[in-house]
Amino acid sequence: MKSTRHLETLAIHAGRVGDPSFGSLSTPIHQTSTYVFDNVAQGASRFAGESEGFIYSRLGNPTVRELEQRVAALEGAEDGIAFASGMGAVAAVIFGHLQQGDHLITSKALYGCTFALFTEDLARFGIEVSFLPEVNANTVAAELRPNTRMIYLETPINPTLEVIELAPIMALAKQHDVLSVVDNTFMTPVLQRPIELGADLVLHSATKYLNGHGDVIAGIVCGSAEAVTNLRGGPLKTMGAALGPMDAWLIIRGLKTLPVRVERHQSNTEHVAQWLRQHSQVGNIYWPGFKEHPGHSLIGTQMAGPGALIAFELNGGYDAAVAMMNAVKLCRLAVSLGDAETLIQHPASMTHATYSPEELAEAGISPGLIRLSVGLEHHEDIVADLAQALAQAQQETLAARPSAA
């Protein structure tokens, strides 16, 4: 659904449901579980899908509906549907479209809980999964089977920040009548709109940048009106991962500043990444903003910018990385991302702890990899905190070395 309005305007005004009887500027919080019908015929008509209107807040709520329509507008989709968590959204998409005997193609590196769902739960339901070490149109084409029903991608990939070129893979999916799904959490619709590149469904952990304040757990799926209707009448109705109106309201409030926040997050990341790159203790550093990053060439076409996540390793390895993360003061040692606060975490033992050591190695997630979500603090303060943490880590590493005999 192409809008003539700019993204900054859509983030504030799109999808308004409201309650005109009181003239509230702020979206009302419709804190109700059920809705009153005028008569039996009206109730029956709504249950049959013959007329519009709310029935029960697990199936729909005016506050939640405004959120769904606003994110859909930002993504350029016909419609959207909200869930109680990002994993609720992922599970709904998977179980709403796949069945026993189907085949899914994805990457070896994924968000840890998504990886656990694909490796543990889908196997129990007889759904095959191919995990590709490198994802491009050629590797996907080589893995297509007669029973392939879905291609599921993150880009950039969590936590390695590998960038996948979407357009040729989306075209391949359409050619073979395979559903394409893209997790757009890291980029947000401000920096990337997969549906415009041919994706069938785009999903978010709305917990992250869409909300932006670390006080909500939520997920969003956007796509065609038909796909959203099927998810609402299927997985949302029967699995019940419904988002509450208060949480929806908090995300609506966060969306109003999303374009401004993403701009500041990314600006800060430029400063932090360049500083880390020059530091003698920092080894490999992964950020699409660097010209040598394999995904950098897609900035300006697929992506409007490189995003605000950095992954890096220290020359001192795992011990140095742990010492550094334990020494931060301004930055917060916590999982998640996209909050106002700068967050630092250890993927191998935290967000990706569902991987075995062998699987971590195959996915390119080293024991010493650090993931940094750059926040909205002044970039000089973020750098100063990282500098003191690295200095302390270096002292601890040197002190731990055995002295020469």
Buried (B, 14 or more C-beta within 10 A) or exposed (E): BEEEEEBBEBBBEBBEBBEEEEEEEEBBBBEBEEBEBEEEEEBEBBEEEEEEEBEBBBBBBBBBBBBBBBBBBBBBBBBBBBBBBBBBBBBBBBBBBBEEEBBBBBBBBBBBBBBBBBBEEBEEEEBBBBBBEEBEBEBBBEBBEEEBBBBBBBBBBBBBBBBBBBBBBBBBBBEBEBBBBBBBBBBBBBBBBBBBBBBBBBBBBBBBBBBBBBEBBBBBBBBBEEBBEBBBEBBBEEBEBBBBBEBBBBBBBBBBBBBEBBBBBBBBBBBBBBBBEEBEBBBEBBBBBBEEBEBBEBBEEBBBBBBBBBBBBBBBBBBBBBBBBEBBEBBBEBBBBBBBBBBBBBBBEBBBBBBEEEBBBBBBBBBBBBBBBBBBBEBEBBBBBBEBBBEBBBEBBEEEEEEEE
